Amino acid sequence: MQPNSFVTTTTNQYLAPSWVDQVLRDNFFFGELLKKSQAFKGSQVLQPIKYQKGVASVAFSGYDVLPITQIPTTVNMVFYPSFVATNIALSGSDLSVNRTQEKVLDLMKVTMEARAEDAADDIGNFLQGDGTTFGGKAPMGLLGIVDDGTDLANYGGLSRSTYSGLKAYLTTATNGIVTLLQIRQMWNNISDGPVAPDVSITDYSTWGYLENLLNSFQRNNYNQGDFKSMQAGAAFRTLMWDGIEIFRDKKITTGYLYLLNMRFLRWDALKWWEGEAISPKAVDVEGNVYESSHYAPKGAFTWTDWIKAYNQLTLNGYIVLGGQFICTAPFRQAKMTGITGS
């Protein structure tokens, strides 16, 4: 209940010295991909791939004629950089009011921090897509990479129908039920000995179905006469399957489960031509995942600095992410869809 005038005219209000975010949710894959980014070099990246075997080996004896020809076995995938901009706009009048002795939070600083988190969240959305938004100017995402041609017929400038190594393994949960057998079948299709997926990622609901599959063995210990100390445990903080940790991300489409080989997935970062590198990690904004360093890779974005309007007393600046999400071996990635239970 709002206090009466006796209180409001005698007691100042109190402003807590932080913003508590109530909008942004989990964005795990953004941090996982960008934490080991490398530099984008040149106007485009060419990635040679071997798409077929050469001339077949032959068994021979004595003076048998041996093969002397050669057939093409390699071709180049081509990747181009994408750029994403997040603006920060402030008016001079607001900055003037904020710069008084009653200032609790620095308006410019906290707005920049909040918008950097918005930028990370928006990039997380792009990384779940197929690169076709904004007329194809958006960065590539998991939907386009972990695909067999159903969504994107071409990848890396090449046809998936021609080059089978560009096709990821896709499957649908049988009757909506996820099973360990079907996950193993996914693993089998994209693995060869030590070349195997090292990360699994899914949405929160599907993670719960997997937790139900991996029921823990519970042992309760009781000490006679000490019933107050009796405890029983349930549920998991982390899930492991065949040595692979299964992560949760609220950006993942509900009912999707990915098996990813991160060795063949990377972000090639292209720094904006001017400005300073910044991180989405904030000091004055709390209550979301970006308080953790995993979600706030250093140097993820470039800050262009403030640009003054020519006919307004306002400031505008941009947080820019440049580069491309590249997969050099889509056939090492797998996705299960349609999961509704276990």
ABEGO torsion letter per residue (X at the ends): XBBBAAAAAABBBBBBABBBBAABBBBAAAAAAAAABBBBBEABBBBBBBABBBBBBBBBBEABBBBABBBBABBBBBBBBBBBBBBBBBBAAAAAAABBAABABBAAAAAAAAAAAAAAAAAAAAAABAGABGGGABBBBAAAABBAGAABABBGGBBAAABAAABBBBBBBBGGBBBAAAAAAAAAAABBEABBBABBBBBAAAAAAAAAABBBBBBBBBBBGBAAABBBBBEBABBBBGGBBBBBBAABBBGBBBBBBAAABBBBBBBBABEBBBBABBAABBGBAAABAAABBBGABBBAEBBBBAABBBBBBBBBBBEBBBBABAAABBBBBGBABX
